[in-house]
Amino acid sequence: MRTLLLLAFALASSVAIGQVTDGQFPVQSNLRAGVAKVDITPRKVAGIETIGHRRVVDGLRDPLRAGVLLLDDGENKAAIVTIDLVNAYDLIVKLIREKVASATGVAGPNIMVTASHNHSGPPCKEDSPYVREVAEKIGKAAGRALSKMRKVNVGYGEDEIRFNINRRKVIDGRAVVWLNPDGPNDPRVKVLRFDDGRSLTPMAVLMHAVCHPCFFTWGDKGTQPYAKGFPKMSADFPGDAQTFVEKNYGNETSALFLQGCAGDIRPNLPGFPYRCADEADMQWAGRGLGSAVIRTLADGVRREKLRTRTTYYPIRVASSVVALPGKEADVQAELMAMKIGPYLLLSMPGEPMVEFGFAIEKAIGPRAIPIIVGYANGALGYIATTESYTVGGYEPKASPLAPEAEPIVIRELGRLADQVIGDVFESFSKHPKDVKKREAEEKARLKK
């Protein structure tokens, strides 16, 4: 009898030890996820004129890629698609949503398509064979992601980068292009890691930072050795950072980049008014962002951090198309809120100035952990603050919007946040009329 008791104790102890094996951890969660990435570099690169600060390239420095992250909470499904291109133009968003929806069953309106705003990639606005090829590749990648769906939980952390800077300074009552260390800036790097618990390597990584990817573009046109801009196509610092993170995990993870409110934030490359980067600068930025992500990822699987992770991650998505007042006519803009457990992604289809991120975060408060995404689900151009119009400068001048657009954007994103956070009466009321109204609204949204 004593032998049996000792054996039972030993077995129980081994089970307990097995649950906390170094390098593995149990995942209790309702959330399933799958991820895949794909090369979207044009077949022929030499001779292409890049978008952004235009220049003709003679070859490829590093590949352009797209990433697909699928999410399923058992009731709702969503997807995030990232592309190393300058913008998520309406056409490419439409085609990608069609392909991903067909491959996965995720409803088109629940698919967020977001660009890094890469200034060293090909043009993709027109209805070209390249655009359709990109959508086709992403659809196939989505199918691969679907085949790899498994249970995950999510960790979150923040770090900082040191290479971004505000590019506006008010002198004598007007805004000029100036690398301004005293201007508003957001150096934070926000990181979500999706873990299946099989190892300390995350299954997928979402990294969010705020800076124009224009390291390799011309600036003062006097920068040696690249007076006309870097001569190769590239995914710029977001691509370099993704590769850095993936290599640090033996290419056993997939890193995806989300661009923030970078409308007036660029690389800190002094010149007249700024210069083109070289390889040293790219290592500074790509490895700088990558290292910030790696630090956050490593910290996120310490046992104290693992214990704080939730086990329930409801997915909620809300979106709307609003008419924003424009300088010539109203401008249509798709705004989206996507909540994954406590994490709230809020997106805009253009280039919001950095102040938008701070204003929206302040409005959300402690209700969720906000990640504000620009360059998503459309490409309307600069989204400038109301105040910026009083001093002018490039961003408000180039924007198609009128000054009155800012409060409308913030108010509508707040309304969408209310829907997905679910802590206002309209979003959680169980009264039959309220339930019926919400169901009708969601049905109408998913049909668009």
C-alpha positions in Angstrom: 0.0 0.0 0.0 2.8 2.4 0.9 4.5 1.6 -2.4 1.3 2.5 -4.3 1.0 5.8 -2.4 4.6 6.7 -3.2 4.1 5.8 -6.9 0.9 7.9 -7.0 2.8 10.8 -5.4 5.6 10.5 -7.9 3.2 10.5 -10.8 1.4 13.5 -9.5 4.7 15.3 -9.0 5.8 14.5 -12.5 2.6 15.9 -14.0 3.0 19.1 -11.9 6.6 19.4 -13.0 5.6 18.7 -16.6 3.2 21.6 -16.5 6.0 24.1 -15.7 8.8 22.6 -17.9 11.4 25.2 -18.6 10.7 26.5 -22.1 7.1 25.2 -22.3 3.9 26.4 -20.6 0.3 25.4 -20.7 -2.1 27.6 -22.7 -5.6 27.8 -21.5 -7.5 30.0 -24.0 -10.5 30.3 -26.2 -8.4 31.9 -28.9 -7.0 30.1 -32.0 -4.6 31.7 -34.4 -2.7 30.9 -37.6 0.0 32.9 -39.4 1.8 32.9 -42.7 4.0 35.2 -44.7 4.8 35.5 -48.4 7.2 37.3 -50.7 5.5 40.0 -52.7 8.5 41.5 -54.5 7.8 42.3 -58.1 9.2 39.6 -60.5 11.4 42.2 -62.3 12.8 44.9 -60.1 15.4 46.7 -62.2 14.0 49.8 -63.9 11.0 50.2 -61.6 10.3 53.8 -60.4 9.6 53.5 -56.6 6.6 55.2 -55.0 7.0 57.9 -52.4 10.1 59.9 -53.2 10.4 58.6 -56.7 13.6 57.1 -58.1 14.4 54.4 -60.5 16.1 51.3 -58.9 18.5 48.9 -60.4 18.0 45.9 -58.2 16.8 44.5 -54.8 18.3 45.0 -51.4 15.8 42.9 -49.4 12.4 41.4 -50.3 9.0 42.9 -49.8 6.6 40.7 -47.9 3.1 40.3 -46.7 1.8 38.7 -43.5 -1.6 37.2 -42.6 -2.7 36.6 -39.0 -6.0 34.7 -38.6 -7.9 34.9 -35.3 -10.8 32.8 -34.1 -12.4 33.0 -30.6 -14.9 30.2 -31.3 -17.6 32.7 -32.2 -16.1 35.4 -34.2 -13.3 35.4 -36.8 -10.9 38.2 -37.9 -7.7 38.7 -39.9 -4.9 41.2 -40.0 -3.0 41.5 -43.3 0.3 43.6 -43.4 2.0 44.6 -46.6 5.4 46.1 -47.2 4.0 48.7 -49.6 3.4 52.4 -49.5 -0.4 52.4 -48.9 -3.4 50.1 -48.6 -5.1 51.5 -51.6 -8.8 50.8 -52.1 -8.3 48.4 -54.9 -5.7 46.3 -53.2 -7.8 46.2 -50.0 -10.8 45.0 -52.0 -8.8 42.3 -53.8 -7.0 41.1 -50.7 -10.3 40.9 -48.7 -11.9 38.8 -51.5 -9.0 36.4 -51.6 -8.6 36.0 -47.8 -12.4 35.7 -47.3 -12.5 33.0 -50.0 -9.6 31.1 -48.5 -10.6 31.3 -44.8 -14.2 32.2 -44.4 -13.4 35.4 -42.5 -15.9 38.0 -43.5 -14.4 40.8 -45.6 -15.3 43.6 -43.2 -13.5 41.8 -40.5 -10.2 41.8 -42.4 -7.8 44.7 -41.6 -5.4 45.4 -44.4 -2.6 47.7 -43.4 0.6 49.0 -45.2 4.0 49.8 -43.6 4.0 53.0 -45.8 7.3 51.8 -47.5 8.8 54.5 -49.7 11.1 52.1 -51.4 8.6 49.8 -53.0 6.8 49.6 -56.4 3.7 51.7 -57.3 0.5 49.7 -56.6 -2.4 52.1 -56.9 -3.4 51.3 -60.5 -5.2 48.1 -61.5 -2.0 46.3 -62.6 -1.1 42.7 -62.9 1.2 43.2 -59.9 -1.6 44.3 -57.7 -3.6 41.2 -58.6 -0.6 39.0 -58.2 -0.1 40.4 -54.7 -3.7 39.7 -53.7 -3.4 36.1 -55.2 -0.3 35.4 -53.1 -1.9 36.7 -50.0 -4.9 34.6 -50.5 -2.7 31.5 -50.7 -0.8 32.6 -47.6 -4.1 32.9 -45.8 -4.9 29.3 -46.7 -1.6 28.2 -45.2 -2.3 30.2 -42.1 -5.7 28.5 -41.8 -4.1 25.1 -41.9 -1.9 26.0 -39.0 -4.5 27.3 -36.6 -4.0 26.4 -33.0 -4.8 27.5 -29.5 -2.8 30.5 -28.3 -2.7 33.2 -25.6 -1.3 36.7 -25.9 1.4 38.7 -24.2 1.9 42.4 -24.4 4.8 44.7 -23.7 6.4 48.0 -24.7 9.9 49.3 -25.4 11.3 52.3 -27.3 13.2 53.3 -30.5 15.6 56.2 -30.9 15.6 57.0 -34.6 12.3 58.7 -35.1 11.7 62.5 -34.9 9.1 65.1 -35.6 9.6 66.9 -38.9 7.7 70.1 -38.2 8.8 73.3 -36.5 6.9 76.5 -36.2 9.1 79.6 -36.9 7.6 83.1 -37.3 4.1 81.7 -37.2 4.5 79.1 -39.9 5.4 75.4 -40.0 8.6 74.5 -41.9 10.3 71.2 -42.6 12.7 70.8 -39.8 14.0 67.9 -37.7 12.5 69.0 -34.4 13.5 67.0 -31.3 11.2 69.2 -29.2 8.2 68.4 -31.4 5.6 65.8 -30.5 6.9 62.3 -31.0 6.0 58.7 -30.1 9.1 56.5 -29.5 7.1 53.6 -28.1 7.2 50.2 -29.6 4.1 48.1 -28.8 4.4 44.3 -29.1 1.9 41.5 -29.1 3.1 38.0 -29.0 0.9 35.0 -29.8 2.1 31.8 -28.0 1.0 28.2 -28.3 3.1 27.3 -25.3 5.2 24.6 -27.1 8.3 26.7 -26.7 9.6 30.1 -25.8 9.4 31.1 -29.5 6.2 33.0 -30.3 4.0 31.6 -33.0 3.4 35.2 -34.3 4.5 38.7 -33.4 2.7 42.0 -34.1 5.0 45.0 -33.7 3.8 48.6 -33.8 6.0 51.7 -34.2 5.7 55.2 -35.4 7.9 56.5 -38.2 7.9 57.1 -42.0 9.8 54.3 -43.7 11.7 56.7 -45.9 15.3 56.0 -44.9 16.4 55.2 -48.4 14.8 58.1 -50.2 16.5 61.2 -51.4 16.5 64.3 -49.1 18.7 67.2 -49.9 19.9 65.5 -53.1 23.4 66.2 -52.0 23.9 63.1 -49.8 26.9 61.0 -50.9 27.0 58.3 -52.0 23.3 58.4 -52.7 22.5 61.8 -53.9 19.5 60.5 -55.9 18.4 58.0 -53.2 19.4 54.5 -52.5 19.5 52.6 -55.8 17.8 49.4 -54.6 14.2 48.4 -53.8 13.7 47.6 -50.1 11.2 47.1 -47.4 13.0 49.8 -45.4 13.3 49.6 -41.6 10.0 47.7 -41.0 11.3 44.9 -43.3 14.7 44.9 -41.7 13.2 44.7 -38.2 10.9 41.8 -39.1 13.8 39.9 -40.5 15.9 40.6 -37.4 13.2 39.3 -35.1 12.6 36.2 -37.2 16.3 35.4 -37.4 16.6 35.7 -33.6 14.1 32.9 -33.3 15.7 30.7 -35.9 13.0 31.7 -38.5 10.5 29.8 -36.4 8.2 32.8 -35.9 6.5 35.3 -38.1 6.8 39.0 -37.4 4.2 41.5 -38.8 4.6 45.3 -38.7 1.8 47.8 -37.9 2.5 51.5 -38.7 1.2 54.0 -36.3 0.4 57.7 -36.6 3.5 58.7 -38.5 2.1 61.6 -40.6 4.6 64.0 -39.2 7.3 61.6 -37.9 10.3 60.6 -40.0 13.9 59.2 -39.5 16.3 61.5 -37.8 18.8 61.9 -40.6 20.1 65.4 -40.5 20.8 67.3 -43.8 19.2 70.1 -45.8 16.6 69.4 -44.5 17.5 65.7 -44.3 19.6 63.1 -46.0 19.4 59.7 -47.6 20.3 56.7 -45.4 23.1 54.2 -45.9 23.6 50.7 -44.6 24.8 51.9 -41.2 21.6 53.9 -40.8 19.5 50.9 -41.8 21.2 48.7 -39.2 20.6 51.5 -36.6 16.9 51.5 -37.4 16.1 47.9 -38.3 18.2 46.4 -35.5 17.1 49.2 -33.2 13.4 48.4 -33.7 14.1 44.7 -33.8 16.1 44.7 -30.6 13.3 46.6 -28.8 10.9 43.9 -30.0 13.2 41.1 -28.9 13.6 42.6 -25.4 9.9 42.8 -25.1 9.3 39.3 -26.3 12.0 37.9 -24.0 10.5 39.7 -21.0 7.0 38.5 -21.9 7.5 34.8 -21.1 9.0 35.2 -17.6 6.8 33.2 -15.3 5.6 36.4 -13.5 4.4 37.7 -16.8 2.8 34.5 -18.0 0.7 34.4 -14.8 -0.8 37.7 -15.7 -2.1 36.6 -19.1 -5.9 36.2 -19.5 -7.5 33.0 -20.7 -10.4 34.6 -22.5 -9.9 36.7 -25.7 -13.2 37.7 -27.3 -12.8 39.1 -30.8 -15.0 42.0 -31.6 -14.9 44.0 -34.8 -16.7 47.2 -35.8 -16.2 49.4 -38.8 -17.9 52.3 -40.6 -17.4 54.5 -43.6 -17.8 58.1 -42.7 -17.9 61.2 -44.9 -15.1 63.6 -43.8 -15.3 67.3 -44.8 -12.8 67.9 -47.6 -11.3 71.0 -49.1 -13.2 70.4 -52.4 -15.7 67.7 -51.5 -16.5 65.1 -48.8 -13.9 62.3 -48.5 -15.0 58.8 -47.7 -13.0 57.0 -45.0 -13.3 53.5 -43.5 -12.6 53.4 -39.8 -12.2 50.2 -37.9 -12.0 48.9 -34.3 -10.8 45.4 -33.7 -10.6 44.1 -30.1 -8.6 40.9 -29.2 -9.2 40.3 -25.6 -7.9 43.5 -23.8 -6.1 44.7 -26.9 -7.8 47.3 -29.0 -6.7 48.1 -32.6 -8.2 51.3 -34.0 -7.4 52.1 -37.6 -7.5 55.0 -40.1 -7.1 54.9 -43.9 -4.4 57.6 -44.3 -1.5 59.3 -42.7 -2.6 60.6 -39.3 -0.3 63.1 -37.5 1.2 61.7 -34.3 -1.1 63.8 -32.2 -4.0 61.7 -33.3 -2.6 58.7 -31.5 -2.2 60.6 -28.2 -5.7 62.1 -28.4 -7.4 58.7 -29.2 -5.4 56.9 -26.4 -6.5 59.6 -23.9 -10.1 59.2 -25.0 -10.0 55.4 -24.5 -8.3 55.7 -21.1 -8.0 52.5 -19.0 -10.9 50.7 -20.8 -8.5 48.8 -23.1 -4.9 48.7 -24.3 -5.0 50.8 -27.4 -2.9 50.3 -30.6 -3.6 53.1 -33.1 -2.9 52.0 -36.7 -2.6 54.3 -39.7 -2.4 53.4 -43.4 -5.2 50.8 -43.2 -8.2 49.9 -45.3 -7.7 52.7 -47.7 -5.4 55.6 -48.6 -7.0 59.1 -48.4 -3.7 60.9 -47.7 -2.7 63.1 -44.8 -5.0 63.4 -41.8 -3.9 66.6 -40.2 -4.9 68.0 -36.8 -7.2 71.0 -36.8 -4.5 73.1 -35.1 -1.9 72.4 -37.8 -4.0 74.3 -40.4 -3.4 77.5 -38.5 0.4 77.4 -39.1 0.3 75.4 -42.4 3.1 73.3 -43.5 3.3 70.2 -45.7 0.9 67.9 -44.0 -2.2 70.2 -43.8 -1.4 71.6 -47.3 -1.2 68.1 -48.8 -4.2 66.8 -47.0 -7.5 66.5 -49.0 -9.4 67.2 -45.7 -10.7 70.3 -44.1 -9.7 71.3 -40.6 -13.1 70.1 -39.3 -12.2 66.5 -40.0 -10.2 65.8 -36.9 -13.0 65.8 -34.3 -15.2 63.6 -36.6 -12.4 61.0 -36.9 -11.8 60.9 -33.1 -15.5 60.8 -32.3 -16.3 58.0 -34.7 -13.4 55.9 -33.6 -14.6 56.4 -30.0 -18.1 55.2 -31.1 -16.6 52.1 -32.7 -14.5 51.5 -29.6 -17.6 51.6 -27.5 -19.1 48.8 -29.6 -16.2 46.4 -29.3 -15.2 47.2 -25.7 -18.7 46.5 -24.7 -18.8 48.6 -21.5 -21.5 51.1 -22.5 -25.2 50.2 -22.1 -26.0 50.0 -25.8 -23.3 47.4 -26.4 -24.2 45.0 -23.6 -27.9 45.5 -23.0 -29.9 42.2 -23.2 -33.2 43.9 -23.8 -34.7 42.2 -26.9 -34.9 45.4 -28.8 -31.3 46.3 -28.2 -30.1 42.8 -29.1 -32.2 42.8 -32.3 -30.8 46.2 -33.2 -27.2 45.1 -32.7 -27.7 42.0 -34.7 -29.3 43.9 -37.6 -26.4 46.5 -37.6 -23.8 43.7 -37.6 -25.6 41.8 -40.4 -25.7 45.0 -42.5 -22.0 45.7 -41.8 -20.9 42.2 -42.8 -22.8 42.5 -46.1 -20.8 45.5 -47.3 
